[in-house]
C-alpha cells in the first residue's frame, strides 16, 4: 500500500530557480524550473493539504512507448 498527499500550493510571485537556492530573492515567494512546469515553495504556510490517496501498485510490467 502506498500513500500520496494531494495538496494545493500558493506560489505567489515566482522567479527563475537557481542551483543551491535556499530562499527566493526579496519580494518573491517561490521559484520555477526552466520549463515553468515545476515550482519550489519555501514556507509551509504555502501548502494546503486536500486529500490523502491510498493505492496499490501492480506487479505487471509496463512497457514504455517512448524510445
C-alpha positions as CSV (number, residue, x, y, z in Angstrom):
1,X,0.0,0.0,0.0
2,X,1.3,3.5,-0.9
3,X,0.1,6.8,0.3
4,X,0.1,10.1,-1.5
5,X,-0.8,13.5,-0.2
6,X,-2.6,15.8,-2.7
7,X,-2.0,19.5,-1.9
8,X,-2.7,22.9,-3.4
9,X,0.1,25.3,-3.1
10,X,0.2,29.1,-3.2
11,X,3.1,30.1,-5.4
12,X,2.7,33.8,-5.0
13,X,5.3,35.8,-7.1
14,X,7.7,33.4,-8.7
15,X,11.3,33.8,-10.0
16,X,13.6,31.5,-12.0
17,X,15.2,29.0,-9.7
18,X,18.9,28.5,-9.4
19,X,21.0,25.6,-8.2
20,X,21.6,25.8,-4.5
21,X,18.9,28.4,-3.9
22,X,17.9,28.4,-0.2
23,X,15.3,31.2,-0.4
24,X,13.9,33.3,-3.2
25,X,15.0,36.9,-3.6
26,X,13.2,39.6,-1.5
27,X,9.8,40.2,-3.0
28,X,9.4,36.6,-4.3
29,X,7.6,33.6,-2.8
30,X,8.6,30.7,-4.9
31,X,10.9,29.6,-7.8
32,X,10.2,27.7,-11.0
33,X,12.3,25.5,-13.3
34,X,13.5,26.1,-16.8
35,X,10.2,25.0,-18.4
36,X,7.9,26.6,-15.8
37,X,6.4,23.1,-15.1
38,X,7.9,22.7,-11.6
39,X,7.6,25.0,-8.7
40,X,9.5,25.1,-5.4
41,X,7.9,26.8,-2.4
42,X,9.9,27.7,0.7
43,X,7.4,28.1,3.5
44,X,5.0,25.5,5.0
45,X,2.2,28.1,5.1
46,X,2.1,28.0,1.3
47,X,0.7,24.4,1.4
48,X,-3.0,23.4,1.7
49,X,-3.4,19.6,2.0
50,X,-6.7,18.5,0.3
51,X,-6.7,14.7,0.2
52,X,-4.9,11.5,1.2
53,X,-4.8,9.0,-1.6
54,X,-4.0,5.3,-0.8
55,X,-3.2,3.0,-3.7
56,X,-1.6,-0.4,-4.6
57,X,0.8,-0.9,-7.5
58,X,0.6,-3.7,-10.0
59,X,3.4,-6.2,-10.3
60,X,2.8,-6.3,-14.1
61,X,5.5,-4.9,-16.3
62,X,4.6,-1.7,-18.1
63,X,6.3,-1.1,-21.4
64,X,7.0,2.5,-22.5
65,X,6.1,3.6,-25.9
66,X,9.0,6.1,-25.9
67,X,12.4,5.1,-27.3
